[in-house]
Amino acid sequence: MALIRLYMTMSLDGYVTGPQDSPDAPMGVGGFRLFNWLDRRNAPGPSGQVYTEVLATRAVIAGRRTYEHADRWQGDHHDGVPVFVLTHDVPDDPPPGSVRYVTDVHECAAQARAAAGDGDVMVHGAGAAQALLRAGQLDELELHVVPVLLGQGRRLFDDLPAEHIELDPVRVLTTPQVEDLTQHVTHLRYRIRRP
């Protein structure tokens, strides 16, 4: 069965965007700093390895806010894979390309797993991640932690219930010393422990 894995870049203080994010400023004020590590995506090393793994995923689940702030990825996240947008209400306009709107978190996970086959499902967005986590449908977290404190913005785990969720470390990859220290990132992967 396909694994559903969150892939999110975040600041050391837990923000996935800077303040005042919107469709016109999708990463908010100063938030694009979180993605400097992508400059090394085609280079040998940990960031290149992680980026290659991202492109090998066979389906995407995104929250509607993330989907719209990313300009709907112009209808194709990568390689034409199916994109399942988790939303509270379905817009009147039909979605482009391989995009489907889904209102039930369990149905969204089931459709994405089926579409991914023997591949994995990538999750984008704080809201989608939290919904999948609460529903017991998220299998792993891949967090790209950037050594910066944004201080404000949208936090990844702000709206979770007050209960412990145990995580098992799977791997830690750190970029080697690079000339441009703003490209440094630590890639952390955790498996969510089921009770």
C-alpha positions as a Markdown table, in Angstrom:
| # | Residue | x | y | z |
|---|---|---|---|---|
| 1 | Met | 0.0 | 0.0 | 0.0 |
| 2 | Ala | 1.2 | 3.5 | -0.8 |
| 3 | Leu | 2.6 | 5.6 | 2.0 |
| 4 | Ile | 1.2 | 9.0 | 2.6 |
| 5 | Arg | 4.2 | 11.3 | 3.5 |
| 6 | Leu | 4.2 | 15.0 | 4.3 |
| 7 | Tyr | 6.9 | 16.9 | 2.6 |
| 8 | Met | 7.2 | 20.4 | 4.2 |
| 9 | Thr | 10.0 | 22.9 | 4.5 |
| 10 | Met | 9.9 | 24.9 | 7.7 |
| 11 | Ser | 11.9 | 27.3 | 9.7 |
| 12 | Leu | 13.5 | 26.2 | 13.0 |
| 13 | Asp | 10.7 | 27.9 | 14.9 |
| 14 | Gly | 8.1 | 25.9 | 13.0 |
| 15 | Tyr | 6.8 | 28.3 | 10.3 |
| 16 | Val | 6.0 | 27.1 | 6.7 |
| 17 | Thr | 5.3 | 30.7 | 5.4 |
| 18 | Gly | 6.2 | 34.1 | 6.5 |
| 19 | Pro | 3.5 | 36.6 | 7.7 |
| 20 | Gln | 0.9 | 37.9 | 5.4 |
| 21 | Asp | 0.8 | 35.0 | 3.0 |
| 22 | Ser | -1.8 | 35.3 | 0.2 |
| 23 | Pro | -2.3 | 34.1 | -3.4 |
| 24 | Asp | -0.3 | 37.2 | -4.5 |
| 25 | Ala | 2.4 | 36.6 | -1.9 |
| 26 | Pro | 2.3 | 32.8 | -1.5 |
| 27 | Met | 5.1 | 32.5 | 1.0 |
| 28 | Gly | 4.4 | 35.8 | 2.9 |
| 29 | Val | 7.0 | 38.3 | 3.9 |
| 30 | Gly | 10.4 | 36.7 | 3.9 |
| 31 | Gly | 9.1 | 33.1 | 3.4 |
| 32 | Phe | 10.8 | 32.3 | 0.2 |
| 33 | Arg | 14.0 | 32.1 | 2.3 |
| 34 | Leu | 12.8 | 28.6 | 3.3 |
| 35 | Phe | 13.4 | 27.4 | -0.2 |
| 36 | Asn | 17.1 | 28.4 | -0.8 |
| 37 | Trp | 18.0 | 24.7 | -0.3 |
| 38 | Leu | 16.2 | 23.9 | -3.6 |
| 39 | Asp | 19.1 | 25.7 | -5.4 |
| 40 | Arg | 21.0 | 22.4 | -4.6 |
| 41 | Arg | 18.3 | 20.1 | -5.9 |
| 42 | Asn | 20.3 | 19.1 | -9.0 |
| 43 | Ala | 23.6 | 18.8 | -7.1 |
| 44 | Pro | 24.9 | 15.6 | -5.6 |
| 45 | Gly | 24.2 | 15.2 | -1.9 |
| 46 | Pro | 21.2 | 15.1 | 0.5 |
| 47 | Ser | 19.1 | 17.8 | -1.1 |
| 48 | Gly | 19.4 | 16.3 | -4.5 |
| 49 | Gln | 18.5 | 12.9 | -3.1 |
| 50 | Val | 15.4 | 14.2 | -1.4 |
| 51 | Tyr | 14.3 | 16.2 | -4.5 |
| 52 | Thr | 14.6 | 13.0 | -6.6 |
| 53 | Glu | 12.5 | 11.2 | -4.1 |
| 54 | Val | 9.8 | 13.9 | -4.3 |
| 55 | Leu | 9.6 | 13.6 | -8.0 |
| 56 | Ala | 9.2 | 9.8 | -7.7 |
| 57 | Thr | 5.9 | 10.2 | -5.7 |
| 58 | Arg | 2.9 | 9.1 | -7.7 |
| 59 | Ala | 0.1 | 11.3 | -6.2 |
| 60 | Val | -0.3 | 14.5 | -4.3 |
| 61 | Ile | -2.6 | 15.6 | -1.6 |
| 62 | Ala | -2.8 | 19.3 | -1.0 |
| 63 | Gly | -4.9 | 21.6 | 1.2 |
| 64 | Arg | -6.9 | 24.0 | -0.9 |
| 65 | Arg | -5.1 | 27.0 | 0.6 |
| 66 | Thr | -1.8 | 25.6 | -0.4 |
| 67 | Tyr | -3.1 | 24.6 | -3.8 |
| 68 | Glu | -4.4 | 28.1 | -4.5 |
| 69 | His | -1.4 | 29.9 | -3.1 |
| 70 | Ala | 0.8 | 27.8 | -5.4 |
| 71 | Asp | -1.3 | 29.1 | -8.4 |
| 72 | Arg | -2.7 | 25.6 | -8.7 |
| 73 | Trp | 0.7 | 24.5 | -10.0 |
| 74 | Gln | -0.7 | 25.4 | -13.4 |
| 75 | Gly | -2.7 | 22.1 | -13.3 |
| 76 | Asp | 0.4 | 19.8 | -12.9 |
| 77 | His | 2.4 | 19.4 | -9.8 |
| 78 | His | 4.9 | 17.1 | -11.4 |
| 79 | Asp | 4.8 | 14.5 | -14.3 |
| 80 | Gly | 1.0 | 14.7 | -14.5 |
| 81 | Val | 0.4 | 12.8 | -11.3 |
| 82 | Pro | -3.1 | 13.0 | -9.8 |
| 83 | Val | -3.6 | 15.9 | -7.4 |
| 84 | Phe | -6.2 | 15.6 | -4.7 |
| 85 | Val | -7.2 | 18.9 | -3.1 |
| 86 | Leu | -8.7 | 18.5 | 0.4 |
| 87 | Thr | -11.3 | 21.2 | 0.8 |
| 88 | His | -14.3 | 22.1 | 2.8 |
| 89 | Asp | -16.3 | 23.0 | -0.3 |
| 90 | Val | -15.9 | 22.2 | -3.9 |
| 91 | Pro | -15.6 | 25.3 | -6.2 |
| 92 | Asp | -18.1 | 25.6 | -9.1 |
| 93 | Asp | -15.3 | 25.7 | -11.7 |
| 94 | Pro | -14.0 | 22.3 | -12.8 |
| 95 | Pro | -10.4 | 21.6 | -11.7 |
| 96 | Pro | -7.7 | 21.5 | -14.4 |
| 97 | Gly | -5.8 | 18.5 | -15.6 |
| 98 | Ser | -5.5 | 15.6 | -13.1 |
| 99 | Val | -6.8 | 17.6 | -10.1 |
| 100 | Arg | -9.7 | 16.4 | -8.1 |
| 101 | Tyr | -11.5 | 18.1 | -5.2 |
| 102 | Val | -12.3 | 15.9 | -2.2 |
| 103 | Thr | -14.2 | 17.0 | 1.0 |
| 104 | Asp | -13.7 | 13.9 | 3.1 |
| 105 | Val | -10.2 | 13.3 | 4.5 |
| 106 | His | -10.6 | 9.5 | 4.6 |
| 107 | Glu | -11.9 | 9.4 | 1.0 |
| 108 | Cys | -9.1 | 11.7 | -0.1 |
| 109 | Ala | -6.5 | 9.4 | 1.4 |
| 110 | Ala | -8.1 | 6.3 | -0.1 |
| 111 | Gln | -8.2 | 7.9 | -3.6 |
| 112 | Ala | -4.6 | 9.1 | -3.4 |
| 113 | Arg | -3.3 | 5.7 | -2.2 |
| 114 | Ala | -5.2 | 4.0 | -5.0 |
| 115 | Ala | -3.9 | 6.4 | -7.6 |
| 116 | Ala | -0.3 | 6.0 | -6.3 |
| 117 | Gly | -0.4 | 2.2 | -6.6 |
| 118 | Asp | 3.0 | 1.0 | -5.4 |
| 119 | Gly | 4.4 | 4.5 | -5.2 |
| 120 | Asp | 4.1 | 7.1 | -2.5 |
| 121 | Val | 1.8 | 10.0 | -1.9 |
| 122 | Met | 3.2 | 13.5 | -1.2 |
| 123 | Val | 1.3 | 15.8 | 1.1 |
| 124 | His | 1.6 | 19.6 | 0.9 |
| 125 | Gly | 0.1 | 22.1 | 3.3 |
| 126 | Ala | -0.3 | 22.6 | 7.0 |
| 127 | Gly | -4.1 | 22.2 | 6.9 |
| 128 | Ala | -4.0 | 19.0 | 4.9 |
| 129 | Ala | -1.2 | 17.6 | 7.1 |
| 130 | Gln | -3.1 | 18.3 | 10.3 |
| 131 | Ala | -6.4 | 16.8 | 8.9 |
| 132 | Leu | -4.6 | 13.6 | 7.7 |
| 133 | Leu | -2.8 | 13.3 | 11.0 |
| 134 | Arg | -6.0 | 13.7 | 13.1 |
| 135 | Ala | -7.7 | 11.1 | 10.8 |
| 136 | Gly | -4.8 | 8.6 | 11.3 |
| 137 | Gln | -4.1 | 8.7 | 7.5 |
| 138 | Leu | -0.6 | 10.3 | 7.6 |
| 139 | Asp | 2.2 | 7.7 | 7.6 |
| 140 | Glu | 5.4 | 9.7 | 7.6 |
| 141 | Leu | 6.7 | 13.2 | 8.0 |
| 142 | Glu | 9.6 | 14.5 | 5.8 |
| 143 | Leu | 10.6 | 17.9 | 7.3 |
| 144 | His | 13.1 | 20.1 | 5.6 |
| 145 | Val | 14.3 | 22.2 | 8.5 |
| 146 | Val | 16.0 | 25.5 | 7.5 |
| 147 | Pro | 18.3 | 27.2 | 10.1 |
| 148 | Val | 16.3 | 30.5 | 10.2 |
| 149 | Leu | 13.8 | 31.9 | 12.7 |
| 150 | Leu | 10.9 | 33.6 | 10.8 |
| 151 | Gly | 9.2 | 34.7 | 14.0 |
| 152 | Gln | 5.8 | 35.0 | 12.4 |
| 153 | Gly | 3.7 | 33.4 | 9.7 |
| 154 | Arg | 1.8 | 30.1 | 9.4 |
| 155 | Arg | 3.0 | 27.3 | 11.7 |
| 156 | Leu | 2.9 | 23.7 | 10.5 |
| 157 | Phe | 1.4 | 22.1 | 13.7 |
| 158 | Asp | -0.6 | 24.9 | 15.3 |
| 159 | Asp | -4.1 | 23.3 | 15.2 |
| 160 | Leu | -3.5 | 19.8 | 16.5 |
| 161 | Pro | -5.4 | 18.4 | 19.5 |
| 162 | Ala | -3.6 | 18.3 | 22.8 |
| 163 | Glu | -2.5 | 14.7 | 22.6 |
| 164 | His | 0.9 | 13.0 | 22.1 |
| 165 | Ile | 1.8 | 11.7 | 18.7 |
| 166 | Glu | 4.9 | 9.5 | 18.9 |
| 167 | Leu | 7.3 | 9.5 | 16.0 |
| 168 | Asp | 10.0 | 7.0 | 15.1 |
| 169 | Pro | 13.1 | 8.5 | 13.4 |
| 170 | Val | 13.7 | 7.0 | 10.0 |
| 171 | Arg | 16.6 | 9.2 | 8.8 |
| 172 | Val | 18.5 | 12.5 | 9.1 |
| 173 | Leu | 20.3 | 14.0 | 6.1 |
| 174 | Thr | 22.2 | 17.3 | 6.5 |
| 175 | Thr | 23.7 | 19.3 | 3.7 |
| 176 | Pro | 27.5 | 19.3 | 3.8 |
| 177 | Gln | 29.2 | 22.6 | 4.4 |
| 178 | Val | 28.3 | 24.8 | 1.4 |
| 179 | Glu | 29.7 | 28.2 | 0.5 |
| 180 | Asp | 26.3 | 29.8 | 0.6 |
| 181 | Leu | 25.1 | 29.0 | 4.1 |
| 182 | Thr | 21.5 | 30.0 | 3.2 |
| 183 | Gln | 21.3 | 26.8 | 1.3 |
| 184 | His | 21.9 | 24.7 | 4.4 |
| 185 | Val | 19.0 | 22.4 | 5.4 |
| 186 | Thr | 18.4 | 19.3 | 7.5 |
| 187 | His | 16.1 | 16.7 | 6.1 |
| 188 | Leu | 14.3 | 14.7 | 8.9 |
| 189 | Arg | 12.1 | 11.8 | 8.2 |
| 190 | Tyr | 9.8 | 10.3 | 10.9 |
| 191 | Arg | 7.3 | 7.4 | 10.8 |
| 192 | Ile | 4.2 | 8.0 | 12.8 |
| 193 | Arg | 3.7 | 5.4 | 15.5 |
| 194 | Arg | 0.3 | 3.8 | 15.5 |
| 195 | Pro | -1.2 | 2.9 | 18.9 |
